[in-house]
Amino acid sequence: MRPAVSGQQTPGNVGQDRVRVDGPLKVTGTAPYAYEQAVQNPAYLFPLTSAIAKGTIRSIDDAAARAVPGVLTVLTHHNAPKLLAKTDNELYILQSPDVHYRGEYIGAVIAESVEVARHAASLVQVEYDVAPHDAQFRTGHPDEYTPKRINTGAASDSHQGNVTAALAASAVTVDAVYTTPYEHHNPMEMHSIIAEWDRERLEGVLGILGERPHLRLYDATQGASFAQLLLAPVLGLLPAQIEIISPYVGGAFGSKGIPHAPTMLTALAAKLLPGRAVKYMLTRQQMFRSVGYRLTTHQRFRLGAQADGILTAIAHNVTQSSSRLKQFAEQTVNATRHLYAAPNRETTTRMVPLDIAPATFMRAPGEFPGMFAQETAMDELAVELGLDPIELRIRNEPDNDPESGKPHSSRHLVECLREGARLFGWETRLTTPRGRQVGEWLYGLGVASATYPKQQTLPTKARITFTAGRYAVQVAAADLGTGAWTILQQIAADALNVQEADIKLQIGRTDLPFGYLAGGSTGTYNWGSAIMVAAVNFREKHGQQPAEGAEAEGGAYFPDEAKKHVLDAYGAHFAEVKVSAVTGEVRVTRMLGVYDPGRIINPRTANSQFIGGMTMGISAALQEESYLDPRFGHVVNGDFAGYHIAVNADAPDVQARWIEHPDPLFGPTGAKGIGEIGIVGVPAAIGNAIYNATGKRLRALPFTPDKLMD
């Protein structure tokens, strides 16, 4: 029996503005990140990476490297420990001389210092047998294929009605192609790992039964429990034989959602030096090679509508890149299936396999590139109809989910659009492009909707123990700088009806109850739900005056009624831009996001997340693009000199507001996700504002000056 958990907690902590509890540690530099964990006498790793995109290694001459004083060993496929299960091709490294992409790990030098390891690595001579490679993304690729499933587990294609006939009969149509580039995450903290092998004793009722290998990892990860499950089969270990510690993470945006090759490389290197810790922090340049990125997309988007703007057909046909080594099929078509009503619908996903590194999650995976196409196409349709873009969206608000027919658990998109229009001064928008000019600057306003779904998750548990007069609340959650240290303490305090000072939160370790990863906007309602259930169990078992050591556990759950509904978060983005008529430079002068995020646990941290998402969206809209040279298969602008991201001057006035409607079908917290909803519609809103300012429609990210001046 599940305990009765009320979505209405005792007032006092949840919903209140709280300063981040980890703030003082971070501003004083005393919060220990993965690379800063205290280990005795560590060794240091510097990787060897392939200089070709495809082929085999003919020979590796590491004699000069081994002769350098301070070098401990050189790891290659010749001496690498054997891996067991090939459950993840990205992690199955150094098991053969094969090369799958440029920059792939082919070995490492381990030494007494980083400097010695790096110098020695430069002395290793590698010869290759080069094979022809293909790193050129294009539609119509001869090996293009249909994936069985997209990232969410949904089918790659969907069909309802007759799109071809509906488009032919529509009074107005839009048929355009939208493209998004490769992008890289670049959190402030580079990926960092410390690995150490030892042996642990197995004890039973008859005493010591033996020993088994034990791997300890200090890792910058979005989910210690999740990483433990993924690493174990590849290494041939039980999950309990892997201990992962990750209390603080300096940003991630999806890149640290699952283990990547650097984690496995460090683990293999440490296995050659049993009992000694091996440390590896990627350089900024290495971040562009081996820890994922946002894949590139080509999207044909078609809309058909009646003269009054009511949609008759929606078609979204996506082609996107994939690594031959490991597929990552983004759910680029997902939002199209659910956001607007239309009787005739079609979505398709096709993948182009290339000899490049594997892609991975990047903030709002799938929805981000897909919403750029959809919300730009909706603006184009509004122009064709001579209809206000907000009114067009309102007229196509569905009564139920367009794909499944299920009702929504809660949906306040129209409220977000109307409130945002009021706050932003939408009534001042001129319908004729180039209508407002001050000096060389043309001004315009744009709008876009935002949506992000509840993702499927694995069971999350929490434990509460009363010790030394405080409540130790334990769950293997992760705080990426998003505020989990603070909000989980607030949730626990209200659930137990105590002060926040009475809570001792413990997160970020695999010896704590299983916690789903901090990704897909799932953290708060998963971890918070588990804590609330554990609190109810604790009070029922131990009362208000618990004894020392009193303990109870609980698991996150969603009401059975949730299965009968579609659970999404919503929002609306408003942007004002000015565009130089002389240079084509675009500047975002104002941005407002109004959101429907369920219950807000902490306004301060929520506001930070929303503003962070919008700023990241501005960065992608105006600057971010990784240039992959198909001749060699590598990113040529792989550093901050060539890969530009937004700074303060690019986001001068970014504000967030929300319409708070707690959603109990998301669990007892009533909270929806907010990490992704702040970014998904931002580039479309900016692009639509550029059109309103200039009359020029941009359908390819980023919106660089050359695209406005040709």
C-alpha positions as CSV (number, residue, x, y, z in Angstrom):
1,M,0.0,0.0,0.0
2,R,1.3,3.5,-0.9
3,P,1.1,6.0,2.0
4,A,-1.3,8.8,1.6
5,V,0.9,11.8,0.6
6,S,-0.8,15.1,0.4
7,G,0.3,17.5,-2.3
8,Q,-0.4,20.3,0.1
9,Q,2.6,20.5,2.5
10,T,2.8,22.4,5.7
11,P,3.4,26.0,4.8
12,G,6.7,27.6,5.7
13,N,9.5,26.4,3.4
14,V,8.2,25.2,0.0
15,G,7.5,28.2,-2.2
16,Q,9.7,30.5,-0.2
17,D,12.7,32.4,-1.5
18,R,15.8,30.7,-0.1
19,V,19.5,31.5,-0.6
20,R,21.3,28.5,-2.0
21,V,22.8,26.5,0.9
22,D,25.8,25.6,-1.2
23,G,26.4,29.2,-2.2
24,P,29.0,30.1,0.5
25,L,31.1,27.0,-0.3
26,K,31.1,27.8,-4.0
27,V,32.0,31.5,-3.7
28,T,34.8,30.7,-1.3
29,G,36.1,27.9,-3.5
30,T,35.7,25.2,-0.8
31,A,33.0,23.1,-2.5
32,P,34.9,20.0,-3.6
33,Y,34.3,19.2,-7.2
34,A,35.3,15.8,-8.7
35,Y,38.9,16.7,-9.6
36,E,39.4,18.3,-6.2
37,Q,38.5,15.3,-4.1
38,A,41.3,14.5,-1.6
39,V,43.2,11.3,-2.6
40,Q,46.6,10.2,-1.5
41,N,49.5,10.2,-4.0
42,P,47.5,10.5,-7.2
43,A,48.8,9.8,-10.7
44,Y,47.8,11.9,-13.7
45,L,46.5,10.9,-17.1
46,F,46.8,12.6,-20.5
47,P,45.1,10.9,-23.4
48,L,46.3,9.7,-26.8
49,T,43.8,10.4,-29.5
50,S,43.4,9.3,-33.1
51,A,44.6,11.6,-35.8
52,I,42.4,10.0,-38.5
53,A,38.7,9.6,-38.8
54,K,38.6,5.9,-39.8
55,G,41.0,3.0,-40.2
56,T,43.2,0.9,-37.9
57,I,46.3,1.4,-35.9
58,R,49.3,-0.2,-37.5
59,S,51.8,0.4,-34.7
60,I,52.3,2.5,-31.6
61,D,55.8,3.3,-30.5
62,D,55.7,4.5,-26.9
63,A,59.4,3.8,-26.0
64,A,60.3,7.5,-25.8
65,A,57.3,8.3,-23.6
66,R,58.1,5.4,-21.2
67,A,61.6,6.7,-20.9
68,V,60.6,10.1,-19.6
69,P,61.2,10.4,-15.8
70,G,58.0,10.4,-13.9
71,V,56.0,8.3,-16.4
72,L,54.4,5.3,-14.7
73,T,52.9,3.5,-17.7
74,V,51.4,3.9,-21.1
75,L,48.0,2.5,-21.8
76,T,47.1,1.3,-25.3
77,H,44.9,-1.5,-26.8
78,H,47.9,-3.8,-26.4
79,N,47.8,-3.8,-22.6
80,A,44.3,-2.4,-21.8
81,P,42.3,-4.5,-19.3
82,K,39.6,-6.5,-21.1
83,L,36.0,-5.3,-21.0
84,L,33.1,-7.7,-20.8
85,A,29.8,-6.6,-22.3
86,K,29.5,-4.4,-25.4
87,T,26.4,-2.8,-24.0
88,D,27.6,0.7,-25.0
89,N,29.9,1.1,-27.9
90,E,31.1,4.5,-26.7
91,L,32.4,2.9,-23.5
92,Y,33.9,-0.2,-25.2
93,I,37.3,1.4,-25.8
94,L,40.9,0.1,-26.3
95,Q,39.7,-3.4,-27.2
96,S,41.0,-3.4,-30.8
97,P,43.2,-1.3,-33.1
98,D,40.1,0.0,-34.9
99,V,39.5,3.8,-35.2
100,H,36.0,5.0,-35.6
101,Y,36.3,8.8,-35.5
102,R,39.0,11.5,-35.3
103,G,39.8,12.3,-31.7
104,E,38.8,8.9,-30.4
105,Y,40.8,7.6,-27.4
106,I,43.5,5.2,-28.5
107,G,45.5,5.2,-25.2
108,A,46.9,7.3,-22.4
109,V,50.1,8.2,-20.6
110,I,49.9,8.1,-16.8
111,A,52.6,10.0,-14.9
112,E,53.5,11.7,-11.6
113,S,52.2,15.0,-12.9
114,V,49.9,16.4,-15.6
115,E,52.9,18.2,-17.2
116,V,55.0,15.0,-17.5
117,A,52.0,13.0,-18.8
118,R,51.2,15.7,-21.5
119,H,54.8,16.0,-22.6
120,A,55.3,12.2,-22.8
121,A,52.1,11.8,-24.7
122,S,53.5,14.1,-27.4
123,L,56.4,11.6,-27.9
124,V,54.2,8.6,-28.7
125,Q,54.4,7.8,-32.4
126,V,51.4,6.2,-34.0
127,E,51.1,4.8,-37.6
128,Y,47.7,4.1,-39.2
129,D,46.2,2.2,-42.1
130,V,43.8,4.8,-43.2
131,A,40.4,3.9,-44.6
132,P,38.0,6.2,-46.5
133,H,35.7,8.0,-44.2
134,D,32.4,10.0,-44.5
135,A,31.8,12.9,-42.2
136,Q,29.7,15.1,-44.5
137,F,26.1,15.5,-43.3
138,R,23.6,15.7,-46.1
139,T,20.1,14.7,-47.0
140,G,19.6,11.8,-49.5
141,H,22.6,10.0,-48.0
142,P,22.8,6.5,-49.5
143,D,23.0,5.0,-46.0
144,E,20.2,7.1,-44.5
145,Y,17.9,4.9,-42.3
146,T,14.9,5.0,-40.1
147,P,15.7,4.4,-36.4
148,K,13.5,1.9,-34.6
149,R,12.9,4.4,-31.8
150,I,13.7,8.0,-31.0
151,N,15.3,9.1,-27.7
152,T,12.1,9.0,-25.7
153,G,11.3,5.5,-26.7
154,A,8.5,6.6,-29.0
155,A,8.2,5.4,-32.6
156,S,10.3,7.3,-35.1
157,D,7.3,8.0,-37.4
158,S,3.7,8.9,-36.8
159,H,0.7,9.3,-39.2
160,Q,-2.8,10.6,-38.7
161,G,-5.3,11.3,-41.5
162,N,-4.2,12.3,-45.0
163,V,-1.6,15.1,-44.9
164,T,-1.1,15.2,-48.7
165,A,-4.8,15.7,-49.4
166,A,-5.2,18.2,-46.6
167,L,-2.3,20.4,-47.7
168,A,-3.7,20.4,-51.2
169,A,-7.1,21.5,-50.0
170,S,-5.8,24.1,-47.6
171,A,-6.4,27.8,-48.2
172,V,-2.9,28.8,-47.0
173,T,0.2,26.6,-46.7
174,V,3.8,26.9,-45.4
175,D,6.5,24.6,-46.8
176,A,10.0,25.4,-45.6
177,V,13.3,23.9,-44.5
178,Y,14.9,24.7,-41.2
179,T,18.4,23.7,-40.1
180,T,20.3,23.6,-36.9
181,P,24.1,23.1,-36.5
182,Y,26.3,21.0,-34.3
183,E,26.6,22.6,-30.9
184,H,28.8,21.7,-27.9
185,H,27.8,22.0,-24.2
186,N,30.9,23.7,-22.6
187,P,29.9,23.8,-18.9
188,M,32.3,25.8,-16.7
189,E,33.6,22.6,-15.1
190,M,35.3,20.4,-17.7
191,H,34.6,16.7,-17.4
192,S,36.7,15.4,-14.5
193,I,37.4,11.9,-13.1
194,I,39.4,10.3,-10.4
195,A,39.5,6.5,-10.5
196,E,40.9,4.1,-8.0
197,W,40.7,0.3,-7.8
198,D,41.1,-1.8,-4.6
199,R,39.6,-4.9,-3.2
200,E,36.7,-5.2,-0.8
201,R,36.0,-8.1,1.6
202,L,32.8,-10.1,1.3
203,E,31.5,-11.1,4.7
204,G,28.7,-13.5,5.6
205,V,27.4,-15.3,8.7
206,L,30.4,-17.7,8.5
207,G,32.9,-14.8,8.4
208,I,34.9,-13.5,5.5
209,L,33.9,-15.2,2.3
210,G,36.5,-13.7,0.0
211,E,37.4,-10.6,-1.9
212,R,36.2,-8.9,-5.1
213,P,37.4,-5.9,-7.1
214,H,36.0,-2.5,-6.2
215,L,36.2,0.7,-8.3
216,R,35.8,4.1,-6.7
217,L,35.1,7.0,-9.0
218,Y,35.0,10.7,-8.2
219,D,33.1,11.8,-11.3
220,A,31.4,15.0,-12.5
221,T,28.1,13.3,-13.3
222,Q,24.4,14.2,-13.6
223,G,23.5,10.9,-11.9
224,A,25.7,8.7,-9.8
225,S,23.2,5.9,-9.6
226,F,22.6,5.9,-13.4
227,A,26.3,5.9,-14.2
228,Q,26.8,3.0,-11.9
229,L,24.2,0.9,-13.8
230,L,25.7,1.8,-17.2
231,L,29.3,1.2,-16.3
232,A,28.9,-2.1,-14.5
233,P,28.1,-4.5,-17.4
234,V,30.9,-3.1,-19.6
235,L,33.5,-3.6,-16.8
236,G,32.0,-7.0,-15.9
237,L,31.2,-5.9,-12.3
238,L,28.0,-5.8,-10.2
239,P,26.7,-2.3,-9.6
240,A,27.6,-2.7,-6.0
241,Q,31.3,-3.0,-6.9
242,I,31.3,0.5,-8.3
243,E,31.2,3.5,-5.9
244,I,30.6,6.9,-7.4
245,I,31.0,10.1,-5.5
246,S,29.8,13.4,-7.0
247,P,28.6,16.0,-4.5
248,Y,29.1,19.1,-6.7
249,V,28.9,19.5,-10.5
250,G,30.0,22.7,-12.2
251,G,27.4,22.7,-15.0
252,A,26.5,19.9,-17.4
253,F,23.5,20.8,-19.8
254,G,23.3,17.1,-20.7
255,S,26.9,16.3,-21.4
256,K,27.3,14.6,-18.0
257,G,24.0,12.7,-18.2
258,I,25.6,9.4,-19.0
259,P,29.2,8.1,-18.7
260,H,31.4,8.9,-21.7
261,A,34.7,7.5,-22.9
262,P,36.9,9.6,-20.5
263,T,35.4,7.9,-17.5
264,M,36.2,4.4,-19.0
265,L,39.7,5.6,-20.0
266,T,40.5,6.7,-16.5
267,A,39.1,3.5,-15.0
268,L,41.2,1.3,-17.3
269,A,44.3,3.3,-16.6
270,A,43.8,3.0,-12.8
271,K,43.4,-0.7,-13.2
272,L,47.0,-0.9,-14.4
273,L,48.0,0.8,-11.1
274,P,45.9,-1.0,-8.4
275,G,45.6,0.9,-5.2
276,R,46.6,4.2,-6.7
277,A,44.2,6.9,-7.8
278,V,44.4,8.3,-11.4
279,K,43.1,11.8,-12.1
280,Y,42.0,13.2,-15.5
281,M,40.4,16.5,-16.3
282,L,39.7,17.2,-19.9
283,T,41.1,20.3,-21.5
284,R,38.6,22.7,-23.1
285,Q,39.7,21.5,-26.5
286,Q,39.1,17.9,-25.6
287,M,35.5,18.8,-24.6
288,F,34.8,19.2,-28.3
289,R,35.9,15.6,-29.1
290,S,34.7,13.0,-26.7
291,V,31.8,14.0,-24.4
292,G,29.0,14.5,-26.9
293,Y,27.3,17.4,-28.6
294,R,23.9,18.4,-30.1
295,L,23.6,16.8,-33.5
296,T,22.8,18.7,-36.7
297,T,19.3,18.6,-38.2
298,H,17.6,19.3,-41.5
299,Q,13.8,19.8,-41.0
300,R,11.1,20.2,-43.6
301,F,8.1,21.6,-41.9
302,R,4.7,22.0,-43.6
303,L,1.5,23.6,-42.4
304,G,-1.9,23.8,-43.9
305,A,-4.7,26.1,-42.6
306,Q,-8.1,27.4,-43.4
307,A,-8.5,31.1,-44.1
308,D,-9.3,31.7,-40.4
309,G,-6.1,30.1,-39.3
310,I,-7.4,26.8,-38.1
311,L,-4.8,24.2,-38.9
312,T,-5.8,21.4,-41.3
313,A,-2.4,19.6,-41.6
314,I,1.0,19.5,-39.9
315,A,4.0,17.6,-41.3
316,H,7.4,17.5,-39.8
317,N,10.1,15.5,-41.7
318,V,13.5,15.4,-39.9
319,T,16.9,14.2,-41.1
320,Q,19.7,14.3,-38.5
321,S,23.2,13.1,-38.1
322,S,24.4,10.0,-36.2
323,S,27.7,8.4,-35.3
324,R,28.2,5.0,-36.9
325,L,29.7,3.9,-33.6
326,K,26.6,4.7,-31.5
327,Q,23.2,6.0,-32.5
328,F,21.6,8.9,-30.7
329,A,18.2,9.7,-32.3
330,E,16.9,12.9,-30.9
331,Q,13.1,13.3,-30.4
332,T,13.1,16.3,-32.7
333,V,9.5,15.6,-33.8
334,N,8.1,15.2,-30.3
335,A,6.6,18.6,-29.7
336,T,5.0,18.6,-33.1
337,R,3.0,15.6,-32.2
338,H,1.5,17.3,-29.2
339,L,1.4,21.1,-29.3
340,Y,-1.3,22.2,-31.8
341,A,-4.5,20.7,-33.0
342,A,-4.8,19.5,-36.6
343,P,-6.8,16.5,-37.9
344,N,-4.0,15.5,-40.4
345,R,-0.5,14.9,-39.1
346,E,2.8,13.3,-40.1
347,T,6.2,13.2,-38.5
348,T,9.2,11.2,-39.6
349,T,12.8,10.8,-38.4
350,R,15.7,9.7,-40.6
351,M,19.3,9.3,-39.5
352,V,22.5,9.8,-41.5
353,P,25.4,7.6,-40.2
354,L,28.8,9.3,-40.3
355,D,32.3,8.6,-39.1
356,I,32.1,11.1,-36.2
357,A,31.9,10.9,-32.4
358,P,28.6,10.0,-30.7
359,A,26.2,12.8,-29.9
360,T,24.3,13.0,-26.6
361,F,21.7,14.9,-24.7
362,M,22.0,18.7,-24.8
363,R,19.6,20.9,-22.9
364,A,16.1,20.2,-24.1
365,P,17.2,17.4,-26.5
366,G,15.0,17.1,-29.5
367,E,12.4,19.7,-28.4
368,F,15.0,22.5,-28.9
369,P,15.7,22.0,-32.6
370,G,12.2,20.8,-33.3
371,M,10.6,23.8,-31.7
372,F,12.8,26.1,-33.7
373,A,11.2,24.7,-36.9
374,Q,7.7,24.5,-35.6
375,E,7.5,28.0,-34.0
376,T,9.1,29.7,-37.0
377,A,6.7,27.9,-39.3
378,M,3.8,29.1,-37.2
379,D,5.1,32.7,-37.5
380,E,5.4,32.3,-41.2
381,L,1.8,31.1,-41.4
382,A,0.6,34.0,-39.3
383,V,2.2,36.4,-41.8
384,E,0.6,34.6,-44.7
385,L,-2.8,34.9,-43.0
386,G,-2.3,38.4,-41.8
387,L,-3.1,37.2,-38.3
388,D,-1.5,38.0,-35.0
389,P,1.0,35.2,-34.1
390,I,-0.5,34.9,-30.6
391,E,-4.0,34.7,-31.9
392,L,-3.0,32.0,-34.4
393,R,-1.6,29.8,-31.6
394,I,-4.7,30.4,-29.4
395,R,-7.0,29.4,-32.2
396,N,-5.2,26.0,-32.5
397,E,-5.2,25.2,-28.9
398,P,-6.3,21.5,-28.6
399,D,-8.9,20.3,-26.3
400,N,-7.0,17.0,-25.7
401,D,-3.6,15.7,-26.7
402,P,-3.6,15.7,-30.6
403,E,-1.7,12.4,-30.9
404,S,-3.2,10.2,-28.2
405,G,-6.5,11.9,-27.5
406,K,-5.7,11.9,-23.7
407,P,-6.6,14.9,-21.6
408,H,-3.8,17.1,-20.3
409,S,-3.0,16.9,-16.6
410,S,-2.7,20.7,-16.8
411,R,-2.1,23.0,-19.7
412,H,-2.0,26.8,-19.3
413,L,-0.2,27.8,-22.5
414,V,-2.9,30.3,-23.6
415,E,-2.6,31.9,-20.2
416,C,1.2,32.2,-20.6
417,L,0.8,33.8,-24.0
418,R,-1.8,36.3,-22.9
419,E,0.1,37.2,-19.7
420,G,3.3,37.5,-21.5
421,A,1.8,39.8,-24.2
422,R,0.4,42.0,-21.4
423,L,3.7,42.2,-19.6
424,F,5.9,42.6,-22.7
425,G,3.8,45.3,-24.3
426,W,2.9,43.2,-27.3
427,E,0.3,45.7,-28.4
428,T,3.1,48.0,-29.5
429,R,4.3,45.5,-32.1
430,L,4.1,46.8,-35.7
431,T,2.7,44.3,-38.1
432,T,4.7,45.7,-41.1
433,P,8.4,44.8,-41.1
434,R,11.0,47.6,-41.0
435,G,8.3,49.8,-39.3
436,R,10.5,51.0,-36.5
437,Q,14.0,52.3,-37.1
438,V,16.3,54.4,-34.8
439,G,19.5,55.4,-36.6
440,E,21.0,52.3,-38.2
441,W,18.9,49.9,-35.9
442,L,15.7,48.2,-37.0
443,Y,13.5,47.0,-34.1
444,G,11.1,44.1,-34.0
445,L,9.2,41.8,-31.6
446,G,8.7,38.1,-31.8
447,V,6.9,35.3,-29.9
448,A,7.1,31.5,-29.6
449,S,5.5,28.8,-27.5
450,A,7.5,26.4,-25.4
451,T,6.7,22.9,-24.2
452,Y,8.6,20.0,-22.6
453,P,7.2,16.6,-21.5
454,K,7.5,14.6,-18.4
455,Q,10.1,11.9,-19.2
456,Q,10.0,8.3,-18.3
457,T,12.2,7.6,-15.3
458,L,13.6,4.8,-13.2
459,P,12.3,4.3,-9.6
460,T,13.8,6.8,-7.1
461,K,14.2,6.1,-3.4
462,A,14.9,8.2,-0.4
463,R,15.9,7.4,3.2
464,I,15.4,9.4,6.4
465,T,17.3,8.7,9.6
466,F,17.1,10.5,12.9
467,T,20.5,11.0,14.3
468,A,22.1,13.5,16.7
469,G,18.9,15.6,16.9
470,R,18.6,16.0,13.1
471,Y,17.0,14.3,10.2
472,A,19.5,12.8,7.7
473,V,17.7,12.9,4.3
474,Q,19.5,10.7,1.8
475,V,18.9,10.3,-2.0
476,A,21.5,9.9,-4.8
477,A,20.4,13.2,-6.4
478,A,22.7,15.5,-8.3
479,D,23.1,19.3,-8.1
480,L,24.5,20.7,-11.3
481,G,24.3,24.2,-10.0
482,T,20.5,24.0,-10.3
483,G,19.6,24.3,-6.6
484,A,18.9,20.7,-5.6
485,W,20.9,21.1,-2.3
486,T,18.5,23.9,-1.4
487,I,15.1,22.8,-2.6
488,L,15.3,19.2,-1.4
489,Q,16.0,20.6,2.0
490,Q,12.9,22.8,1.8
491,I,10.8,19.8,0.6
492,A,12.1,17.6,3.4
493,A,11.5,20.2,6.1
494,D,7.9,20.7,5.2
495,A,7.2,17.0,4.7
496,L,8.6,16.3,8.2
497,N,7.1,19.6,9.7
498,V,10.4,20.7,11.0
499,Q,12.8,23.6,10.4
500,E,15.2,23.6,7.5
501,A,18.1,23.7,10.0
502,D,16.9,20.3,11.3
503,I,17.5,18.7,7.9
504,K,20.9,17.2,7.0
505,L,20.7,16.5,3.2
506,Q,23.0,13.9,1.6
507,I,23.2,13.6,-2.1
508,G,25.6,12.7,-4.9
509,R,26.8,9.2,-3.9
510,T,25.9,5.7,-4.9
511,D,25.9,4.5,-1.3
512,L,22.6,6.5,-1.0
513,P,19.2,5.3,-2.1
514,F,18.9,5.2,-5.9
515,G,18.2,8.5,-7.5
516,Y,17.3,9.1,-11.1
517,L,19.7,11.4,-13.0
518,A,19.3,15.2,-13.1
519,G,18.2,15.4,-16.7
520,G,15.1,15.9,-18.8
521,S,13.6,18.2,-16.2
522,T,12.9,15.2,-13.9
523,G,14.9,15.8,-10.8
524,T,12.7,17.9,-8.5
525,Y,9.5,15.9,-8.8
526,N,11.3,12.6,-8.7
527,W,13.6,13.2,-5.7
528,G,11.0,15.4,-3.9
529,S,8.3,12.8,-4.3
530,A,10.6,10.1,-2.8
531,I,11.5,12.3,0.1
532,M,7.8,13.1,0.8
533,V,6.8,9.5,0.8
534,A,9.8,8.6,3.1
535,A,8.7,11.4,5.5
536,V,5.1,10.0,5.7
537,N,6.5,6.5,6.3
538,F,8.9,7.9,9.0
539,R,6.2,9.7,10.9
540,E,3.8,6.8,10.7
541,K,6.5,4.5,12.0
542,H,8.2,6.7,14.6
543,G,5.9,9.6,15.4
544,Q,6.9,13.1,16.3
545,Q,9.5,12.1,18.9
546,P,11.7,9.6,17.1
547,A,14.4,7.6,18.9
548,E,18.1,7.9,17.9
549,G,18.6,5.9,14.8
550,A,15.0,5.8,13.7
551,E,14.8,5.2,10.0
552,A,12.3,4.9,7.1
553,E,12.4,4.8,3.3
554,G,10.1,5.7,0.5
555,G,9.9,5.7,-3.2
556,A,8.8,8.3,-5.8
557,Y,5.5,7.6,-7.5
558,F,3.0,9.1,-9.8
559,P,-0.8,8.7,-9.2
560,D,-2.4,6.0,-11.3
561,E,-4.6,8.7,-12.8
562,A,-1.4,10.1,-14.4
563,K,-1.3,7.2,-16.9
564,K,-4.6,8.5,-18.4
565,H,-3.2,12.0,-19.1
566,V,-0.5,13.7,-21.0
567,L,1.9,15.5,-18.7
568,D,3.8,18.5,-20.1
569,A,5.1,21.9,-19.0
570,Y,4.5,25.0,-21.1
571,G,5.6,28.5,-21.6
572,A,5.8,31.5,-23.9
573,H,8.9,33.4,-25.0
574,F,8.9,37.1,-26.1
575,A,11.8,38.8,-27.7
576,E,12.7,42.3,-28.8
577,V,15.7,42.6,-31.1
578,K,17.5,45.4,-32.9
579,V,19.2,44.6,-36.2
580,S,21.9,46.9,-37.8
581,A,20.9,47.9,-41.3
582,V,24.6,48.5,-41.9
583,T,26.3,45.3,-40.6
584,G,23.5,42.8,-40.1
585,E,24.4,42.5,-36.4
586,V,21.6,41.3,-34.2
587,R,21.2,42.3,-30.6
588,V,18.5,41.0,-28.2
589,T,17.4,44.1,-26.2
590,R,14.7,42.4,-24.1
591,M,13.5,38.9,-23.4
592,L,10.6,37.7,-21.3
593,G,9.6,34.1,-20.5
594,V,6.2,33.3,-18.9
595,Y,5.9,29.7,-17.8
596,D,3.5,27.1,-16.6
597,P,5.8,25.0,-14.3
598,G,3.5,23.6,-11.7
599,R,4.5,24.4,-8.1
600,I,7.6,26.5,-7.7
601,I,9.7,25.2,-4.8
602,N,12.1,28.1,-4.5
603,P,11.5,31.2,-6.6
604,R,15.1,32.3,-6.4
605,T,16.5,29.0,-7.9
606,A,13.6,28.7,-10.3
607,N,14.2,32.2,-11.7
608,S,17.8,31.4,-12.1
609,Q,17.0,28.3,-14.1
610,F,14.6,30.1,-16.4
611,I,17.0,33.0,-17.0
612,G,19.8,30.5,-17.6
613,G,17.7,28.6,-20.2
614,M,16.8,31.8,-22.0
615,T,20.4,33.0,-22.0
616,M,21.5,29.7,-23.4
617,G,18.8,30.0,-26.1
618,I,20.1,33.5,-27.0
619,S,23.6,32.0,-27.3
620,A,22.4,29.3,-29.7
621,A,20.3,31.8,-31.7
622,L,23.0,34.3,-32.3
623,Q,26.4,32.6,-32.0
624,E,26.8,28.9,-31.3
625,E,27.9,26.7,-34.1
626,S,30.5,23.9,-34.2
627,Y,32.2,23.7,-37.7
628,L,32.9,20.0,-38.5
629,D,35.4,19.8,-41.3
630,P,34.3,16.8,-43.4
631,R,37.8,16.4,-44.9
632,F,39.2,15.4,-41.6
633,G,36.2,14.7,-39.4
634,H,37.1,17.2,-36.6
635,V,35.6,20.4,-35.2
636,V,37.8,23.2,-36.3
637,N,36.6,25.8,-33.8
638,G,37.1,23.6,-30.8
639,D,37.9,26.2,-28.2
640,F,36.5,29.5,-26.8
641,A,38.4,31.5,-29.3
642,G,36.4,30.0,-32.2
643,Y,33.2,28.7,-30.5
644,H,31.4,31.8,-29.2
645,I,28.9,31.8,-26.4
646,A,26.7,34.5,-25.0
647,V,28.1,36.9,-22.3
648,N,26.4,39.5,-20.2
649,A,26.4,42.0,-22.9
650,D,24.4,39.6,-25.1
651,A,21.6,39.3,-22.6
652,P,21.0,42.7,-21.0
653,D,17.3,42.4,-20.0
654,V,16.2,38.8,-19.5
655,Q,13.2,38.2,-17.2
656,A,11.1,35.3,-16.2
657,R,7.6,35.1,-14.8
658,W,5.4,32.1,-14.0
659,I,1.7,31.2,-13.6
660,E,1.7,28.8,-10.7
661,H,-0.8,25.9,-11.0
662,P,0.5,22.9,-9.0
663,D,-0.1,19.7,-10.9
664,P,-0.7,16.7,-8.5
665,L,-0.4,14.2,-11.4
666,F,3.4,15.0,-11.5
667,G,3.5,13.6,-8.0
668,P,3.0,15.0,-4.5
669,T,5.4,17.9,-5.0
670,G,3.0,19.3,-7.7
671,A,6.1,20.5,-9.5
672,K,6.8,20.1,-13.2
673,G,10.2,20.4,-14.8
674,I,11.8,23.8,-15.5
675,G,15.4,23.1,-16.7
676,E,14.4,22.7,-20.3
677,I,11.3,24.8,-20.7
678,G,13.3,28.0,-20.5
679,I,15.2,27.4,-23.7
680,V,13.0,25.5,-26.2
681,G,11.3,28.4,-28.0
682,V,14.0,31.1,-27.6
683,P,15.7,30.9,-31.0
684,A,12.3,30.9,-32.8
685,A,11.1,33.9,-30.8
686,I,14.3,35.8,-31.7
687,G,14.1,34.7,-35.4
688,N,10.5,35.9,-35.5
689,A,11.5,39.2,-34.0
690,I,14.2,39.5,-36.7
691,Y,11.6,39.1,-39.4
692,N,9.4,41.6,-37.7
693,A,12.3,44.1,-37.7
694,T,13.7,43.4,-41.2
695,G,11.3,41.5,-43.3
696,K,13.9,38.8,-43.8
697,R,13.1,35.2,-42.7
698,L,16.0,33.2,-41.3
699,R,15.6,29.5,-41.2
700,A,19.1,28.4,-40.2
701,L,20.7,28.7,-36.8
702,P,22.7,30.7,-35.8
703,F,21.5,34.1,-37.0
704,T,24.9,35.5,-37.9
705,P,25.3,38.9,-39.7
706,D,26.2,37.2,-43.1
707,K,22.7,35.7,-43.3
708,L,21.1,39.1,-43.1
709,M,23.5,40.8,-45.5
710,D,23.5,38.4,-48.5
